[in-house]
Amino acid sequence: MAENVLSTPGHLISLAARGFARLSESRLKPLGFGIGQLPVLIALQDGIANTQRDLAKFAKVEQPPMAQMLARMERDGLIERTPDPVDGRSSCIALTKTAQKRMPKAITTLLQGNSEAMAGFTAEEKQQLTDLLGRLISNLENIANSEAPLS
């Protein structure tokens, strides 16, 4: 029975995710970034979000952990905050010049790691895996939303 559980998609995806996280973390660390910061870095670089609330929503994390991450990123010189001109209670968050300069290398590093991990896969297999994982994530989000407690 244990062998069957360890060969399920959920377990194998978990192992792959941990492997990717270890690889990415070790390669991002010399650039001053952590893998957990990646959604924030991308959202700020691409102009997707610039408030703590929007970043938390984009990264799919709760506000308290996002606040802690942003405090560490500010301490490490990766982000800077300015008062929001529209809402004085919140701040606009932006990447520092230092973080902006490091981002291209970080993205190249992550893409290289993905390429190495996908060695031996055809372009069609890579696309199929991406599509299947997207569907799986959507299913998991639908399950989580349907099981959310009523307020």
BAMI-422019 format. One record per atom (N, C-alpha, C): z negated, x negated, y; residue in three letters; residue number from 0; atom name. Coordinates in steps of 0.2 Angstrom, whole numbers, plus 5000, padded with zeros to 4 digits. Example, Ala and Ser with C-alpha at 12.3 -4.5 7.8 and 13.67 -1.06 7.14 Angstrom:
+------+------+------+------+-----+------+
|   zz |   xx |   yy | rest |  nr | atom |
+------+------+------+------+-----+------+
| 4961 | 4934 | 4972 |  Ala |   0 |    N |
| 4961 | 4938 | 4978 |  Ala |   0 |   CA |
| 4961 | 4934 | 4984 |  Ala |   0 |    C |
| 4965 | 4936 | 4989 |  Ser |   1 |    N |
| 4964 | 4932 | 4995 |  Ser |   1 |   CA |
| 4961 | 4936 | 5000 |  Ser |   1 |    C |
+------+------+------+------+-----+------+
***
This chain:
+------+------+------+------+-----+------+
|   zz |   xx |   yy | rest |  nr | atom |
+------+------+------+------+-----+------+
| 5000 | 4996 | 4994 |  Met |   0 |    N |
| 5000 | 5000 | 5000 |  Met |   0 |   CA |
| 5000 | 4996 | 5006 |  Met |   0 |    C |
| 4996 | 4990 | 5006 |  Ala |   1 |    N |
| 4996 | 4986 | 5012 |  Ala |   1 |   CA |
| 5002 | 4983 | 5014 |  Ala |   1 |    C |
| 5006 | 4981 | 5009 |  Glu |   2 |    N |
| 5013 | 4978 | 5010 |  Glu |   2 |   CA |
| 5017 | 4983 | 5014 |  Glu |   2 |    C |
| 5017 | 4990 | 5012 |  Asn |   3 |    N |
| 5021 | 4995 | 5015 |  Asn |   3 |   CA |
| 5019 | 4995 | 5023 |  Asn |   3 |    C |
| 5013 | 4995 | 5024 |  Val |   4 |    N |
| 5011 | 4996 | 5031 |  Val |   4 |   CA |
| 5013 | 4990 | 5035 |  Val |   4 |    C |
| 5013 | 4984 | 5032 |  Leu |   5 |    N |
| 5015 | 4978 | 5036 |  Leu |   5 |   CA |
| 5022 | 4977 | 5037 |  Leu |   5 |    C |
| 5026 | 4981 | 5033 |  Ser |   6 |    N |
| 5033 | 4981 | 5034 |  Ser |   6 |   CA |
| 5036 | 4987 | 5038 |  Ser |   6 |    C |
| 5032 | 4991 | 5041 |  Thr |   7 |    N |
| 5034 | 4996 | 5045 |  Thr |   7 |   CA |
| 5037 | 4994 | 5052 |  Thr |   7 |    C |
| 5041 | 4998 | 5055 |  Pro |   8 |    N |
| 5044 | 4996 | 5061 |  Pro |   8 |   CA |
| 5039 | 4995 | 5067 |  Pro |   8 |    C |
| 5033 | 4999 | 5067 |  Gly |   9 |    N |
| 5028 | 4998 | 5072 |  Gly |   9 |   CA |
| 5025 | 4991 | 5071 |  Gly |   9 |    C |
| 5023 | 4989 | 5065 |  His |  10 |    N |
| 5020 | 4982 | 5064 |  His |  10 |   CA |
| 5025 | 4977 | 5066 |  His |  10 |    C |
| 5031 | 4977 | 5063 |  Leu |  11 |    N |
| 5036 | 4972 | 5065 |  Leu |  11 |   CA |
| 5037 | 4971 | 5072 |  Leu |  11 |    C |
| 5038 | 4977 | 5075 |  Ile |  12 |    N |
| 5039 | 4977 | 5083 |  Ile |  12 |   CA |
| 5033 | 4973 | 5086 |  Ile |  12 |    C |
| 5027 | 4975 | 5084 |  Ser |  13 |    N |
| 5021 | 4972 | 5087 |  Ser |  13 |   CA |
| 5021 | 4964 | 5086 |  Ser |  13 |    C |
| 5023 | 4962 | 5080 |  Leu |  14 |    N |
| 5024 | 4955 | 5079 |  Leu |  14 |   CA |
| 5029 | 4952 | 5083 |  Leu |  14 |    C |
| 5035 | 4955 | 5084 |  Ala |  15 |    N |
| 5040 | 4952 | 5088 |  Ala |  15 |   CA |
| 5038 | 4952 | 5095 |  Ala |  15 |    C |
| 5034 | 4957 | 5098 |  Ala |  16 |    N |
| 5032 | 4958 | 5105 |  Ala |  16 |   CA |
| 5027 | 4952 | 5106 |  Ala |  16 |    C |
| 5022 | 4951 | 5101 |  Arg |  17 |    N |
| 5018 | 4945 | 5102 |  Arg |  17 |   CA |
| 5021 | 4939 | 5102 |  Arg |  17 |    C |
| 5026 | 4938 | 5098 |  Gly |  18 |    N |
| 5030 | 4932 | 5098 |  Gly |  18 |   CA |
| 5034 | 4930 | 5104 |  Gly |  18 |    C |
| 5037 | 4936 | 5107 |  Phe |  19 |    N |
| 5040 | 4935 | 5113 |  Phe |  19 |   CA |
| 5035 | 4934 | 5119 |  Phe |  19 |    C |
| 5030 | 4937 | 5119 |  Ala |  20 |    N |
| 5025 | 4936 | 5124 |  Ala |  20 |   CA |
| 5022 | 4929 | 5124 |  Ala |  20 |    C |
| 5021 | 4926 | 5118 |  Arg |  21 |    N |
| 5018 | 4919 | 5118 |  Arg |  21 |   CA |
| 5024 | 4914 | 5120 |  Arg |  21 |    C |
| 5030 | 4915 | 5118 |  Leu |  22 |    N |
| 5036 | 4911 | 5120 |  Leu |  22 |   CA |
| 5036 | 4911 | 5128 |  Leu |  22 |    C |
| 5036 | 4917 | 5130 |  Ser |  23 |    N |
| 5037 | 4918 | 5138 |  Ser |  23 |   CA |
| 5032 | 4915 | 5142 |  Ser |  23 |    C |
| 5026 | 4917 | 5139 |  Glu |  24 |    N |
| 5020 | 4914 | 5143 |  Glu |  24 |   CA |
| 5020 | 4907 | 5143 |  Glu |  24 |    C |
| 5021 | 4903 | 5138 |  Ser |  25 |    N |
| 5021 | 4896 | 5138 |  Ser |  25 |   CA |
| 5027 | 4893 | 5142 |  Ser |  25 |    C |
| 5032 | 4897 | 5143 |  Arg |  26 |    N |
| 5038 | 4894 | 5147 |  Arg |  26 |   CA |
| 5037 | 4896 | 5155 |  Arg |  26 |    C |
| 5033 | 4902 | 5156 |  Leu |  27 |    N |
| 5032 | 4904 | 5163 |  Leu |  27 |   CA |
| 5026 | 4900 | 5166 |  Leu |  27 |    C |
| 5021 | 4898 | 5162 |  Lys |  28 |    N |
| 5015 | 4895 | 5165 |  Lys |  28 |   CA |
| 5017 | 4889 | 5169 |  Lys |  28 |    C |
| 5021 | 4884 | 5167 |  Pro |  29 |    N |
| 5023 | 4879 | 5172 |  Pro |  29 |   CA |
| 5026 | 4881 | 5179 |  Pro |  29 |    C |
| 5028 | 4887 | 5179 |  Leu |  30 |    N |
| 5031 | 4890 | 5185 |  Leu |  30 |   CA |
| 5026 | 4893 | 5189 |  Leu |  30 |    C |
| 5020 | 4894 | 5187 |  Gly |  31 |    N |
| 5014 | 4898 | 5190 |  Gly |  31 |   CA |
| 5014 | 4905 | 5189 |  Gly |  31 |    C |
| 5018 | 4907 | 5184 |  Phe |  32 |    N |
| 5018 | 4915 | 5183 |  Phe |  32 |   CA |
| 5015 | 4916 | 5176 |  Phe |  32 |    C |
| 5013 | 4922 | 5175 |  Gly |  33 |    N |
| 5011 | 4925 | 5168 |  Gly |  33 |   CA |
| 5015 | 4931 | 5166 |  Gly |  33 |    C |
| 5016 | 4932 | 5160 |  Ile |  34 |    N |
| 5020 | 4937 | 5157 |  Ile |  34 |   CA |
| 5018 | 4944 | 5160 |  Ile |  34 |    C |
| 5011 | 4945 | 5161 |  Gly |  35 |    N |
| 5009 | 4951 | 5163 |  Gly |  35 |   CA |
| 5011 | 4953 | 5170 |  Gly |  35 |    C |
| 5013 | 4948 | 5174 |  Gln |  36 |    N |
| 5015 | 4948 | 5181 |  Gln |  36 |   CA |
| 5022 | 4950 | 5181 |  Gln |  36 |    C |
| 5026 | 4950 | 5176 |  Leu |  37 |    N |
| 5033 | 4950 | 5176 |  Leu |  37 |   CA |
| 5035 | 4957 | 5179 |  Leu |  37 |    C |
| 5033 | 4963 | 5177 |  Pro |  38 |    N |
| 5035 | 4969 | 5181 |  Pro |  38 |   CA |
| 5034 | 4969 | 5188 |  Pro |  38 |    C |
| 5028 | 4966 | 5190 |  Val |  39 |    N |
| 5027 | 4966 | 5198 |  Val |  39 |   CA |
| 5032 | 4961 | 5201 |  Val |  39 |    C |
| 5033 | 4956 | 5198 |  Leu |  40 |    N |
| 5038 | 4951 | 5201 |  Leu |  40 |   CA |
| 5045 | 4954 | 5202 |  Leu |  40 |    C |
| 5047 | 4957 | 5196 |  Ile |  41 |    N |
| 5054 | 4960 | 5196 |  Ile |  41 |   CA |
| 5054 | 4966 | 5201 |  Ile |  41 |    C |
| 5049 | 4970 | 5201 |  Ala |  42 |    N |
| 5049 | 4976 | 5206 |  Ala |  42 |   CA |
| 5049 | 4973 | 5213 |  Ala |  42 |    C |
| 5045 | 4968 | 5215 |  Leu |  43 |    N |
| 5045 | 4966 | 5222 |  Leu |  43 |   CA |
| 5052 | 4962 | 5223 |  Leu |  43 |    C |
| 5054 | 4958 | 5219 |  Gln |  44 |    N |
| 5060 | 4954 | 5220 |  Gln |  44 |   CA |
| 5066 | 4959 | 5221 |  Gln |  44 |    C |
| 5067 | 4965 | 5217 |  Asp |  45 |    N |
| 5072 | 4969 | 5218 |  Asp |  45 |   CA |
| 5071 | 4975 | 5223 |  Asp |  45 |    C |
| 5065 | 4975 | 5226 |  Gly |  46 |    N |
| 5064 | 4980 | 5231 |  Gly |  46 |   CA |
| 5063 | 4987 | 5228 |  Gly |  46 |    C |
| 5061 | 4987 | 5222 |  Ile |  47 |    N |
| 5059 | 4994 | 5218 |  Ile |  47 |   CA |
| 5053 | 4997 | 5221 |  Ile |  47 |    C |
| 5048 | 4993 | 5222 |  Ala |  48 |    N |
| 5041 | 4995 | 5224 |  Ala |  48 |   CA |
| 5038 | 4990 | 5229 |  Ala |  48 |    C |
| 5034 | 4992 | 5233 |  Asn |  49 |    N |
| 5030 | 4988 | 5237 |  Asn |  49 |   CA |
| 5023 | 4990 | 5239 |  Asn |  49 |    C |
| 5021 | 4995 | 5236 |  Thr |  50 |    N |
| 5014 | 4997 | 5237 |  Thr |  50 |   CA |
| 5010 | 4996 | 5230 |  Thr |  50 |    C |
| 5004 | 4996 | 5230 |  Gln |  51 |    N |
| 5000 | 4995 | 5224 |  Gln |  51 |   CA |
| 5001 | 5001 | 5219 |  Gln |  51 |    C |
| 5001 | 5007 | 5222 |  Arg |  52 |    N |
| 5002 | 5013 | 5218 |  Arg |  52 |   CA |
| 5009 | 5013 | 5215 |  Arg |  52 |    C |
| 5014 | 5011 | 5219 |  Asp |  53 |    N |
| 5021 | 5011 | 5216 |  Asp |  53 |   CA |
| 5022 | 5006 | 5211 |  Asp |  53 |    C |
| 5019 | 5000 | 5212 |  Leu |  54 |    N |
| 5019 | 4995 | 5207 |  Leu |  54 |   CA |
| 5016 | 4997 | 5200 |  Leu |  54 |    C |
| 5010 | 5000 | 5201 |  Ala |  55 |    N |
| 5006 | 5002 | 5195 |  Ala |  55 |   CA |
| 5011 | 5007 | 5191 |  Ala |  55 |    C |
| 5014 | 5012 | 5195 |  Lys |  56 |    N |
| 5018 | 5017 | 5192 |  Lys |  56 |   CA |
| 5024 | 5013 | 5188 |  Lys |  56 |    C |
| 5027 | 5009 | 5192 |  Phe |  57 |    N |
| 5033 | 5005 | 5189 |  Phe |  57 |   CA |
| 5031 | 5001 | 5183 |  Phe |  57 |    C |
| 5025 | 4998 | 5183 |  Ala |  58 |    N |
| 5023 | 4994 | 5177 |  Ala |  58 |   CA |
| 5020 | 4998 | 5172 |  Ala |  58 |    C |
| 5019 | 5004 | 5173 |  Lys |  59 |    N |
| 5016 | 5009 | 5168 |  Lys |  59 |   CA |
| 5009 | 5006 | 5166 |  Lys |  59 |    C |
| 5005 | 5005 | 5172 |  Val |  60 |    N |
| 4998 | 5003 | 5171 |  Val |  60 |   CA |
| 4993 | 5007 | 5176 |  Val |  60 |    C |
| 4987 | 5007 | 5174 |  Glu |  61 |    N |
| 4983 | 5011 | 5179 |  Glu |  61 |   CA |
| 4981 | 5007 | 5185 |  Glu |  61 |    C |
| 4979 | 5010 | 5190 |  Gln |  62 |    N |
| 4977 | 5007 | 5197 |  Gln |  62 |   CA |
| 4972 | 5001 | 5196 |  Gln |  62 |    C |
| 4967 | 5002 | 5193 |  Pro |  63 |    N |
| 4962 | 4997 | 5193 |  Pro |  63 |   CA |
| 4964 | 4990 | 5190 |  Pro |  63 |    C |
| 4968 | 4990 | 5184 |  Pro |  64 |    N |
| 4971 | 4984 | 5182 |  Pro |  64 |   CA |
| 4976 | 4981 | 5187 |  Pro |  64 |    C |
| 4980 | 4985 | 5190 |  Met |  65 |    N |
| 4985 | 4983 | 5194 |  Met |  65 |   CA |
| 4981 | 4980 | 5200 |  Met |  65 |    C |
| 4976 | 4983 | 5203 |  Ala |  66 |    N |
| 4972 | 4980 | 5208 |  Ala |  66 |   CA |
| 4970 | 4973 | 5207 |  Ala |  66 |    C |
| 4967 | 4972 | 5201 |  Gln |  67 |    N |
| 4965 | 4965 | 5198 |  Gln |  67 |   CA |
| 4970 | 4960 | 5198 |  Gln |  67 |    C |
| 4976 | 4962 | 5195 |  Met |  68 |    N |
| 4982 | 4958 | 5195 |  Met |  68 |   CA |
| 4984 | 4956 | 5201 |  Met |  68 |    C |
| 4985 | 4960 | 5206 |  Leu |  69 |    N |
| 4987 | 4959 | 5213 |  Leu |  69 |   CA |
| 4982 | 4954 | 5216 |  Leu |  69 |    C |
| 4976 | 4955 | 5215 |  Ala |  70 |    N |
| 4971 | 4951 | 5218 |  Ala |  70 |   CA |
| 4972 | 4943 | 5216 |  Ala |  70 |    C |
| 4973 | 4943 | 5209 |  Arg |  71 |    N |
| 4974 | 4936 | 5206 |  Arg |  71 |   CA |
| 4981 | 4933 | 5209 |  Arg |  71 |    C |
| 4986 | 4937 | 5209 |  Met |  72 |    N |
| 4992 | 4935 | 5212 |  Met |  72 |   CA |
| 4992 | 4933 | 5219 |  Met |  72 |    C |
| 4988 | 4936 | 5223 |  Glu |  73 |    N |
| 4987 | 4935 | 5230 |  Glu |  73 |   CA |
| 4983 | 4928 | 5230 |  Glu |  73 |    C |
| 4978 | 4927 | 5226 |  Arg |  74 |    N |
| 4974 | 4921 | 5226 |  Arg |  74 |   CA |
| 4978 | 4915 | 5224 |  Arg |  74 |    C |
| 4983 | 4916 | 5220 |  Asp |  75 |    N |
| 4987 | 4911 | 5217 |  Asp |  75 |   CA |
| 4993 | 4910 | 5222 |  Asp |  75 |    C |
| 4994 | 4913 | 5227 |  Gly |  76 |    N |
| 4999 | 4912 | 5232 |  Gly |  76 |   CA |
| 5006 | 4915 | 5230 |  Gly |  76 |    C |
| 5006 | 4920 | 5226 |  Leu |  77 |    N |
| 5012 | 4923 | 5223 |  Leu |  77 |   CA |
| 5014 | 4929 | 5228 |  Leu |  77 |    C |
| 5009 | 4933 | 5230 |  Ile |  78 |    N |
| 5011 | 4939 | 5234 |  Ile |  78 |   CA |
| 5007 | 4938 | 5241 |  Ile |  78 |    C |
| 5009 | 4942 | 5246 |  Glu |  79 |    N |
| 5006 | 4943 | 5252 |  Glu |  79 |   CA |
| 5006 | 4950 | 5254 |  Glu |  79 |    C |
| 5001 | 4952 | 5257 |  Arg |  80 |    N |
| 5000 | 4959 | 5259 |  Arg |  80 |   CA |
| 5000 | 4960 | 5267 |  Arg |  80 |    C |
| 5003 | 4965 | 5269 |  Thr |  81 |    N |
| 5003 | 4967 | 5276 |  Thr |  81 |   CA |
| 5002 | 4974 | 5277 |  Thr |  81 |    C |
| 4999 | 4976 | 5282 |  Pro |  82 |    N |
| 4997 | 4984 | 5283 |  Pro |  82 |   CA |
| 5003 | 4988 | 5283 |  Pro |  82 |    C |
| 5003 | 4994 | 5279 |  Asp |  83 |    N |
| 5008 | 4998 | 5279 |  Asp |  83 |   CA |
| 5009 | 5002 | 5286 |  Asp |  83 |    C |
| 5015 | 5001 | 5289 |  Pro |  84 |    N |
| 5015 | 5004 | 5295 |  Pro |  84 |   CA |
| 5015 | 5012 | 5295 |  Pro |  84 |    C |
| 5016 | 5015 | 5290 |  Val |  85 |    N |
| 5016 | 5022 | 5289 |  Val |  85 |   CA |
| 5009 | 5025 | 5287 |  Val |  85 |    C |
| 5006 | 5021 | 5282 |  Asp |  86 |    N |
| 5000 | 5024 | 5280 |  Asp |  86 |   CA |
| 4995 | 5018 | 5281 |  Asp |  86 |    C |
| 4991 | 5018 | 5286 |  Gly |  87 |    N |
| 4986 | 5013 | 5287 |  Gly |  87 |   CA |
| 4981 | 5012 | 5282 |  Gly |  87 |    C |
| 4980 | 5016 | 5277 |  Arg |  88 |    N |
| 4975 | 5015 | 5271 |  Arg |  88 |   CA |
| 4978 | 5010 | 5266 |  Arg |  88 |    C |
| 4985 | 5009 | 5266 |  Ser |  89 |    N |
| 4987 | 5005 | 5261 |  Ser |  89 |   CA |
| 4991 | 4999 | 5264 |  Ser |  89 |    C |
| 4993 | 4995 | 5259 |  Ser |  90 |    N |
| 4996 | 4988 | 5261 |  Ser |  90 |   CA |
| 5003 | 4988 | 5258 |  Ser |  90 |    C |
| 5008 | 4985 | 5261 |  Cys |  91 |    N |
| 5014 | 4983 | 5258 |  Cys |  91 |   CA |
| 5013 | 4976 | 5255 |  Cys |  91 |    C |
| 5016 | 4975 | 5249 |  Ile |  92 |    N |
| 5016 | 4969 | 5246 |  Ile |  92 |   CA |
| 5022 | 4966 | 5245 |  Ile |  92 |    C |
| 5023 | 4960 | 5246 |  Ala |  93 |    N |
| 5029 | 4956 | 5245 |  Ala |  93 |   CA |
| 5028 | 4949 | 5242 |  Ala |  93 |    C |
| 5033 | 4947 | 5239 |  Leu |  94 |    N |
| 5033 | 4940 | 5236 |  Leu |  94 |   CA |
| 5032 | 4935 | 5242 |  Leu |  94 |    C |
| 5028 | 4930 | 5240 |  Thr |  95 |    N |
| 5028 | 4924 | 5245 |  Thr |  95 |   CA |
| 5035 | 4920 | 5244 |  Thr |  95 |    C |
| 5036 | 4916 | 5249 |  Lys |  96 |    N |
| 5042 | 4912 | 5249 |  Lys |  96 |   CA |
| 5042 | 4907 | 5243 |  Lys |  96 |    C |
| 5036 | 4905 | 5241 |  Thr |  97 |    N |
| 5035 | 4901 | 5235 |  Thr |  97 |   CA |
| 5037 | 4904 | 5229 |  Thr |  97 |    C |
| 5035 | 4910 | 5228 |  Ala |  98 |    N |
| 5036 | 4914 | 5222 |  Ala |  98 |   CA |
| 5044 | 4916 | 5222 |  Ala |  98 |    C |
| 5047 | 4918 | 5228 |  Gln |  99 |    N |
| 5054 | 4919 | 5228 |  Gln |  99 |   CA |
| 5058 | 4913 | 5226 |  Gln |  99 |    C |
| 5056 | 4907 | 5228 |  Lys | 100 |    N |
| 5060 | 4901 | 5226 |  Lys | 100 |   CA |
| 5059 | 4900 | 5218 |  Lys | 100 |    C |
| 5054 | 4902 | 5215 |  Arg | 101 |    N |
| 5053 | 4901 | 5208 |  Arg | 101 |   CA |
| 5056 | 4906 | 5204 |  Arg | 101 |    C |
| 5057 | 4912 | 5206 |  Met | 102 |    N |
| 5060 | 4917 | 5202 |  Met | 102 |   CA |
| 5066 | 4916 | 5199 |  Met | 102 |    C |
| 5071 | 4913 | 5202 |  Pro | 103 |    N |
| 5077 | 4912 | 5198 |  Pro | 103 |   CA |
| 5076 | 4908 | 5192 |  Pro | 103 |    C |
| 5072 | 4902 | 5192 |  Lys | 104 |    N |
| 5071 | 4898 | 5186 |  Lys | 104 |   CA |
| 5067 | 4902 | 5181 |  Lys | 104 |    C |
| 5062 | 4907 | 5183 |  Ala | 105 |    N |
| 5058 | 4911 | 5179 |  Ala | 105 |   CA |
| 5063 | 4915 | 5175 |  Ala | 105 |    C |
| 5068 | 4918 | 5178 |  Ile | 106 |    N |
| 5072 | 4923 | 5175 |  Ile | 106 |   CA |
| 5077 | 4919 | 5170 |  Ile | 106 |    C |
| 5079 | 4914 | 5172 |  Thr | 107 |    N |
| 5084 | 4909 | 5168 |  Thr | 107 |   CA |
| 5080 | 4908 | 5162 |  Thr | 107 |    C |
| 5073 | 4906 | 5163 |  Thr | 108 |    N |
| 5069 | 4904 | 5157 |  Thr | 108 |   CA |
| 5068 | 4909 | 5152 |  Thr | 108 |    C |
| 5067 | 4915 | 5155 |  Leu | 109 |    N |
| 5066 | 4921 | 5150 |  Leu | 109 |   CA |
| 5072 | 4923 | 5147 |  Leu | 109 |    C |
| 5078 | 4923 | 5150 |  Leu | 110 |    N |
| 5084 | 4925 | 5147 |  Leu | 110 |   CA |
| 5086 | 4920 | 5142 |  Leu | 110 |    C |
| 5084 | 4913 | 5143 |  Gln | 111 |    N |
| 5085 | 4908 | 5138 |  Gln | 111 |   CA |
| 5081 | 4909 | 5132 |  Gln | 111 |    C |
| 5075 | 4911 | 5133 |  Gly | 112 |    N |
| 5071 | 4913 | 5127 |  Gly | 112 |   CA |
| 5073 | 4919 | 5123 |  Gly | 112 |    C |
| 5076 | 4924 | 5126 |  Asn | 113 |    N |
| 5078 | 4930 | 5123 |  Asn | 113 |   CA |
| 5085 | 4927 | 5119 |  Asn | 113 |    C |
| 5089 | 4923 | 5122 |  Ser | 114 |    N |
| 5095 | 4921 | 5119 |  Ser | 114 |   CA |
| 5093 | 4917 | 5112 |  Ser | 114 |    C |
| 5088 | 4913 | 5113 |  Glu | 115 |    N |
| 5086 | 4909 | 5107 |  Glu | 115 |   CA |
| 5083 | 4913 | 5102 |  Glu | 115 |    C |
| 5079 | 4918 | 5103 |  Ala | 116 |    N |
| 5076 | 4923 | 5099 |  Ala | 116 |   CA |
| 5082 | 4927 | 5095 |  Ala | 116 |    C |
| 5087 | 4928 | 5099 |  Met | 117 |    N |
| 5092 | 4932 | 5096 |  Met | 117 |   CA |
| 5098 | 4928 | 5092 |  Met | 117 |    C |
| 5097 | 4922 | 5091 |  Ala | 118 |    N |
| 5102 | 4918 | 5088 |  Ala | 118 |   CA |
| 5104 | 4921 | 5081 |  Ala | 118 |    C |
| 5110 | 4921 | 5080 |  Gly | 119 |    N |
| 5113 | 4923 | 5074 |  Gly | 119 |   CA |
| 5114 | 4931 | 5074 |  Gly | 119 |    C |
| 5113 | 4934 | 5080 |  Phe | 120 |    N |
| 5114 | 4941 | 5080 |  Phe | 120 |   CA |
| 5121 | 4942 | 5084 |  Phe | 120 |    C |
| 5125 | 4946 | 5082 |  Thr | 121 |    N |
| 5131 | 4948 | 5085 |  Thr | 121 |   CA |
| 5130 | 4951 | 5092 |  Thr | 121 |    C |
| 5135 | 4952 | 5096 |  Ala | 122 |    N |
| 5134 | 4955 | 5102 |  Ala | 122 |   CA |
| 5133 | 4963 | 5101 |  Ala | 122 |    C |
| 5136 | 4965 | 5096 |  Glu | 123 |    N |
| 5135 | 4972 | 5094 |  Glu | 123 |   CA |
| 5128 | 4974 | 5091 |  Glu | 123 |    C |
| 5126 | 4969 | 5087 |  Glu | 124 |    N |
| 5119 | 4970 | 5085 |  Glu | 124 |   CA |
| 5114 | 4969 | 5090 |  Glu | 124 |    C |
| 5115 | 4965 | 5095 |  Lys | 125 |    N |
| 5110 | 4964 | 5101 |  Lys | 125 |   CA |
| 5110 | 4971 | 5105 |  Lys | 125 |    C |
| 5116 | 4974 | 5106 |  Gln | 126 |    N |
| 5116 | 4980 | 5109 |  Gln | 126 |   CA |
| 5113 | 4986 | 5105 |  Gln | 126 |    C |
| 5115 | 4986 | 5099 |  Gln | 127 |    N |
| 5112 | 4991 | 5095 |  Gln | 127 |   CA |
| 5104 | 4990 | 5095 |  Gln | 127 |    C |
| 5101 | 4984 | 5094 |  Leu | 128 |    N |
| 5094 | 4984 | 5094 |  Leu | 128 |   CA |
| 5091 | 4986 | 5101 |  Leu | 128 |    C |
| 5094 | 4984 | 5106 |  Thr | 129 |    N |
| 5092 | 4986 | 5113 |  Thr | 129 |   CA |
| 5092 | 4994 | 5114 |  Thr | 129 |    C |
| 5098 | 4997 | 5111 |  Asp | 130 |    N |
| 5098 | 5004 | 5111 |  Asp | 130 |   CA |
| 5093 | 5008 | 5107 |  Asp | 130 |    C |
| 5092 | 5005 | 5101 |  Leu | 131 |    N |
| 5087 | 5008 | 5097 |  Leu | 131 |   CA |
| 5080 | 5007 | 5100 |  Leu | 131 |    C |
| 5078 | 5001 | 5102 |  Leu | 132 |    N |
| 5072 | 5000 | 5105 |  Leu | 132 |   CA |
| 5071 | 5005 | 5111 |  Leu | 132 |    C |
| 5076 | 5006 | 5115 |  Gly | 133 |    N |
| 5075 | 5011 | 5121 |  Gly | 133 |   CA |
| 5074 | 5018 | 5118 |  Gly | 133 |    C |
| 5077 | 5020 | 5113 |  Arg | 134 |    N |
| 5076 | 5027 | 5110 |  Arg | 134 |   CA |
| 5068 | 5027 | 5108 |  Arg | 134 |    C |
| 5066 | 5022 | 5104 |  Leu | 135 |    N |
| 5060 | 5021 | 5101 |  Leu | 135 |   CA |
| 5054 | 5022 | 5107 |  Leu | 135 |    C |
| 5055 | 5018 | 5112 |  Ile | 136 |    N |
| 5051 | 5018 | 5118 |  Ile | 136 |   CA |
| 5051 | 5025 | 5121 |  Ile | 136 |    C |
| 5056 | 5028 | 5122 |  Ser | 137 |    N |
| 5057 | 5035 | 5124 |  Ser | 137 |   CA |
| 5053 | 5040 | 5120 |  Ser | 137 |    C |
| 5054 | 5040 | 5113 |  Asn | 138 |    N |
| 5050 | 5044 | 5109 |  Asn | 138 |   CA |
| 5042 | 5043 | 5109 |  Asn | 138 |    C |
| 5040 | 5036 | 5110 |  Leu | 139 |    N |
| 5033 | 5035 | 5111 |  Leu | 139 |   CA |
| 5030 | 5038 | 5117 |  Leu | 139 |    C |
| 5034 | 5037 | 5123 |  Glu | 140 |    N |
| 5032 | 5040 | 5129 |  Glu | 140 |   CA |
| 5032 | 5048 | 5129 |  Glu | 140 |    C |
| 5036 | 5051 | 5125 |  Asn | 141 |    N |
| 5036 | 5058 | 5124 |  Asn | 141 |   CA |
| 5030 | 5060 | 5120 |  Asn | 141 |    C |
| 5028 | 5057 | 5115 |  Ile | 142 |    N |
| 5022 | 5058 | 5111 |  Ile | 142 |   CA |
| 5016 | 5057 | 5115 |  Ile | 142 |    C |
| 5016 | 5052 | 5119 |  Ala | 143 |    N |
| 5010 | 5051 | 5123 |  Ala | 143 |   CA |
| 5009 | 5056 | 5129 |  Ala | 143 |    C |
| 5015 | 5058 | 5132 |  Asn | 144 |    N |
| 5015 | 5064 | 5137 |  Asn | 144 |   CA |
| 5013 | 5070 | 5134 |  Asn | 144 |    C |
| 5015 | 5072 | 5128 |  Ser | 145 |    N |
| 5013 | 5078 | 5124 |  Ser | 145 |   CA |
| 5006 | 5078 | 5122 |  Ser | 145 |    C |
| 5003 | 5072 | 5121 |  Glu | 146 |    N |
| 4996 | 5072 | 5119 |  Glu | 146 |   CA |
| 4991 | 5071 | 5124 |  Glu | 146 |    C |
| 4994 | 5070 | 5131 |  Ala | 147 |    N |
| 4989 | 5069 | 5136 |  Ala | 147 |   CA |
| 4984 | 5075 | 5137 |  Ala | 147 |    C |
| 4978 | 5073 | 5139 |  Pro | 148 |    N |
| 4973 | 5079 | 5140 |  Pro | 148 |   CA |
| 4975 | 5083 | 5146 |  Pro | 148 |    C |
| 4973 | 5089 | 5145 |  Leu | 149 |    N |
| 4974 | 5094 | 5151 |  Leu | 149 |   CA |
| 4969 | 5093 | 5156 |  Leu | 149 |    C |
| 4971 | 5093 | 5162 |  Ser | 150 |    N |
| 4966 | 5092 | 5168 |  Ser | 150 |   CA |
| 4963 | 5098 | 5170 |  Ser | 150 |    C |
+------+------+------+------+-----+------+
***
